[in-house]
Each structure stands twice: as C-alpha cells, then as structure tokens.
Amino acid sequence: MDHSHEPDAIRARLAEGPKVNYLRDWIYGGIDGAITTFAIVAGVVGANLSVGVILVLGLANLVADGFSMAASNYSGTKSEHDDYERIKAIELRHIRNYPEGEVEEIRQIYARKGFEGKELEAMVKLITAKEDVWLDTMLKEEHSISPIQRSPMRAAIATFIAFSICGAVPLIPFLLGMNASAIVASIMTGMVFLAIGAAKSLWSLQRWWSSALETFFIGMFAAGLAYGIGVGLRALVQV
C-alpha cells in the first residue's frame, strides 16, 4: 500500500497539499548532459584529435549548453505559468460577469460525465456555490489546466545541476589522464544511462531493467552517430 488510509493520516496528507514534481527536469537534464558531452567526446575521438580538444569542447559544453538548457526550461516553464494566470483571469472574469453562461458550462460538463436530473442540478449548485471551487473546476475541465504550477527557477536549477553532474562523467577519465580514457568514458557514461533509466522507472509502471536499457540505447546511439561523423570527417580535419 502506497500510503495509510487512516483518517488522521489522510487529514495530515491533505493538509500538506499536493507536491510539485521536478522529476522531468532532472531526467531531461541528466540524459541530455550525458548524451551531449559523450557525443562530443565520441566525435573528437573519432576524428583522432587531442585530449586537449576533448576537454576544451567538453567543459565548454557543460557550461554553455547546461546554462542554455536551464534558461530554456525556465522560459518554457514560466510561459506555462503565465498562460495559466492568463486563462485563470479570463475564467474569473467570465464567472463574475457572465455567471449564467458559466453555470451552463458546468451543467454541460457534468452532463457529459453521466449526471442528469436532480443529481446533475445538485452537482452544479454545489460547485458554483464557491467561487474558488467553480474556478478550479473550469480550469481543469474546460482547459485541462492544473492549479498546481511548477516553479520556473526550481525547474531550471534542477535541469542545470543534473546536466552538469551527468555531463561531467564522460570527461573524468580524460581529466585524470587515465589509460584507455575513451573506453573508460564509454563504460562510465553507459552506467550513467543505465542508472538514470533505472531511477526513472521508480515513477512509472515500466520495469527497471527495461527503462534502464531504453535510456542506455538512446544515449549510446547518439554517441555512435557522433563517433561516425568524427571518423568520416577525420581526413578533412587533419588536412
């Protein structure tokens, strides 16, 4: 059982309110960080360039691309938040200025759900008796918008941290000057993909090994493309 259904436990859980989940931002940032940095490593190795080139391009990617992704996620999340506030203001204005029409919308919404007759009218009366309940219902049922909004700044920070941590892994063997750095980087990055995929399964119905392998193959395929391009352009680069 996921949680207790005792009255006191239910009361305490509801008092806390719904929690905002930033899992998408962590997964998005982590996978992209590992893929883009490892793709750079694979491409440079394929082109047979120096370790210095790998480190310069890899570290530049960590900072610039990490910041770019975080900023983009901030802007995108803020746009969603702004759109929510815009639609909320419109619906609130309609409720206050055109209540009859909004009551009819509630009536038709719940009629489509199978309510009818006295039961339907009682449902409409209950919902429209409180403005906040009425407003939340219109946002959810008419616009499919949740009143629980994610923080743009927290989403951006989660993306940047995950990107930086996972993206740094492919560079570690080169920073430490390890033997067969490219092979070690491949193994370490592959483990990152597996770990991210396995962790992602905790919030889904997908089996952990299936999620891990799915993420692994996506990441390694991207790196393989970069390596192939590097090999293909090796002669051109070395001219």
HELIX and SHEET records of a PDB file:
HELIX    1   1 PRO A    7  GLU A   16  1                                  10    
HELIX    2   2 LEU A   23  GLY A   46  1                                  24    
HELIX    3   3 VAL A   51  ASN A   97  1                                  47    
HELIX    4   4 PRO A   99  ARG A  112  1                                  14    
HELIX    5   5 GLY A  117  THR A  128  1                                  12    
HELIX    6   6 GLU A  131  HIS A  143  1                                  13    
HELIX    7   7 PRO A  152  ALA A  168  1                                  17    
HELIX    8   8 VAL A  169  LEU A  171  5                                   3    
HELIX    9   9 ILE A  172  LEU A  175  1                                   4    
HELIX   10  10 SER A  181  LYS A  200  1                                  20    
HELIX   11  11 SER A  201  TRP A  203  5                                   3    
HELIX   12  12 TRP A  208  GLY A  232  1                                  25    
HELIX   13  13 ARG A  234  VAL A  237  1                                   4    
END                                                                             
